[in-house]
Amino acid sequence: MSGPAIPVVEPVTEHLSTAAAPTPVRRRPGWRGWAIWRHRTLYLMAVPGIIYFLVFKYAPMGGLIMAFQNYSPYLGVFGSPWVGFEHFVRFFTEDTFVMLLGNTVFLSLLLLVFSFPIPIILALLLNEVRQKAFQRTVQTVIYLPHFMSWVIVVSLFYVLFTTDGGSINNLIVAAGGEPVPFLTDPNWLRPMYVAQEIWKTAGWGTIVYLAAMTAVDLQLYEAAEIDGAGRWRQTWHITLPAIRPTIVVMFILSIGDFLELGFEHMFLVLNSLNREVGEIFDTYVFTTGIQNGQMSYAAAVGLFKGLVGLLLVIAANKLAKRFGEEGVY
């Protein structure tokens, strides 16, 4: 007498593995075009910026071919004779190169040391202000210089520091001292340049860091306060780590402009007495290219400066990623 038949149980692992396997997503043809059309409003908002960069940034790069030619306006870019790296060799072998590199690097280091941290410090201080009316007033006052042209900024400093009736020198003379040639003494050019740069740009730079601070979770401050942490420790252990990615990105962008000090500002403070310590790549390109008509040589100098900035950005970005930051790209 045989017992009841035992049903055969199929293994469930095969069914589970089959059921758990994700179904591959099949995108229909033209899905990229559909995504662009779906977000067409955002792309339309980006069109003016794209046009700006194409017209004023990328299109002029075609003129860099002049750096390898003896460019003549009468012959044009395609008719001018080709000289290869002759202008680069001339630039690197002249004594002017050492002077320009030294002045530009030294001023850039001064800006990184003194000008770059100031917006961070201002943002941290404004973040601690509890009186919103006072905070907004201070923000407005320190933002205003950003909207002034360099002509106005340099003119204001001229009125304050000139030896011919300047307010600062009047105070020095009233105190029994001698007038100080702030505007003509080569030793005062760099401090004046950095002071003007800080006064004009520091307030506007705080916007980026204040915006980054708004993303910090307020519960972190409440927990730190319960644990007995004061305002300084909360700033050091909560606020600064929270805005560190923003600081890194801004630092990388500043490194990219390491040799790009700006033509207008330095051109306005330069004179025959301080040119030896104030001549930089930007003013030198203008002098040789526009005033002296050596356009090919000036293009070679500008190309060198741009390549150095590109290499510095790449190096700074890789270094930031090595330390665990996101970087620019």
GIDA-V693195 format. One record per run of one state. SS is the DSSP state (H for helix, E for strand, L for the rest). FROM is the first residue (numbers start at 1). LEN is the number of residues. If there is no record, write none. Layout:
# GIDA-V693195
((SS;FROM;LEN) (SS;FROM;LEN))
This chain:
# GIDA-V693195
((L;1;12) (H;13;8) (L;21;10) (H;31;8) (L;39;1) (H;40;29) (E;69;2) (L;71;5) (H;76;4) (L;80;1) (E;81;2) (L;83;3) (H;86;8) (L;94;1) (H;95;33) (L;128;4) (H;132;16) (L;148;2) (H;150;12) (L;162;5) (H;167;8) (L;175;11) (H;186;28) (L;214;4) (H;218;9) (L;227;4) (H;231;26) (L;257;6) (H;263;7) (L;270;5) (H;275;4) (L;279;2) (H;281;11) (L;292;3) (H;295;28) (L;323;7))
